Amino acid sequence: MKFKNILPFIYIACGVFFGFMVGVSMDPVDRAIRTAQKINRTGLKGVKSLRPGGAWNLFGILKKEPPLQEKIQTDPNFSNQYVQRIEQTIDQKKKAIETLDEIKDFVDLATQEVFIDNSLQKYLFSLGRIQLENGMVFQAITNLQRSYDINPYDSTTAQLLSFSYLRVYQVLPEGSEKNAVGDKTVYFLKLTLKSKPNSVQTMYGLALMYTDQGLYTRALPLYLDIIKREPENIEALLGVARIYYDQGELDRARRLYEQTEALILELKSRRSFVRQSLNVSALDQKLRVIRQNLEIIYRDQGPLGNP
């Protein structure tokens, strides 16, 4: 008798449960997210590890591979496969973004709108990062800017935007466009430093911008802060030397150039396993610039620093 009394409640509970499950499966937001995730995952199909030699090759002991840049330049088959995989990955990201963009037309509730924006922001950030890493700077700026517009509190997006704008700034000719890009570069570099005050890379980018704009009183403290953290940071040492040189403090500039020259020679002479991470050709280029500047200073001062 008691069982018969609770039987209607069991039927009602089952109906509510199955109705809820059907509703979830028909929810356009839920279906769009699952579709976008499925599209994105297919770009990684068959990839077991991005580490040369496999996932277990933690220190490169089991199998030593040449650097990625070298392998791309010397192995045409690998280069074609690498480019094809990047293009496929980018294409999958774009399809996922299109899916998420389309579903936004069906979103009415604010919580669902936020959920979609967060997912879209992550895809745009990932796409922009991949494009920046592969030299597609202008495309990267477009997608990273969209990502930043959705979530202006994401410091990582702001940092990548600052590096993207810095690359463009360095290749633009003098003019109003370069000045506008420079303003954006400084804005995003300063914004990144607020949330990442210990980022040496960001500090150097901002110091480089200030140096190029002739704002030496702003650039010098940044260079000195970098050197305090990393005494062998060649870029920062050369930045300080350039400021001293431009300001006519030739004795200070000479000592820094000589110090940096000795540091580069020491780095090049270290054991081979240490030199593997060094860009020797870049160091040689810096040596040539240092020695050219020293020749000018020696001509004006004399080799011992005496006028």
C-alpha positions, 0 to 999 in steps of 0.5 A: 500500500505504501509503495503505491502511494509513493509510486507517482512521486517516483514517476514525477522524479524520473520525468524531471530527470530525463527532461533535464538531461534532454534539455541539456543536450538540446542547449545550443550553448552546451552543444557549441562548446562541445563542438568547438572542443572536438574541433580543436582536439583534432588538431593534436590527433597523433601527437604524443609529445612535443619534446624531441625524442618523446615524452620520456626524453626529459633531458635529451639523454635518450635521443639528441635532436638538432635544434628546431630552427636548424631542423626546419632549415636542413630537413625539407620533409620535416619543414613541410610537415611542420608548416602543414601541422601549424596551418592545420592547427591554426585552421582548427582554431579558426573553426572553433572560434567560428563555432563559438562566434555563431552560438553567441547569437543564441545567448540571452542570459548574462551568465551564458554570455560570460561563459562563451566570452571566456572560451572565445578569449582562450581560443583567440589567445592561443591562436595569436600566440601560435601566429606570433611564434611563427612570424605572423605578427600582424595576424597575431595582433588582430587576434590578441587584440580581440582576446584583450578586448574580451578580457582586459585583465589578462596580463599574459595577453597584454604581454604578448600584445606588447611584444607583437607591437614591439616587433612591428615598431622595430621594422616600421620607417619613421613617421606617424604610423611608427609613432602610433605603434610605439605608443601602443607598445609602451602602453602594453609594456607598462600595463604588463609590468604592473602585474609582472614587475619581475619580468626581465623581458618586459623591462628590457622591451620598455627600456628599449622603447625609451632609449629609442625615444631618447627618454634616457632618464626612464630607460637607465633605471630599467637597464640597471634593474635588469643588470642587478638581477642578471649581471651577465645580461649583455643586452642591458649592458649594451643599453647602458653603454649606449646611453652613456655614449650618447650623453657624452660620458665616454669613460663610463661607456668605454668601461662598459663596452670593454666589460661586455667585450670580455664577457662575450669572449668568456661566454664563447670560450666556455665548454661546448655543452654550455655554448649549445644555448648560445647564439654565437653569430649574434654574439659575433655581431655584438662584438663587431659593434662594440669594437667599432664603438671602442675605436671611436672612443679610443680615437677621442680619448686614447686607449687608457681613457686620457684625452 
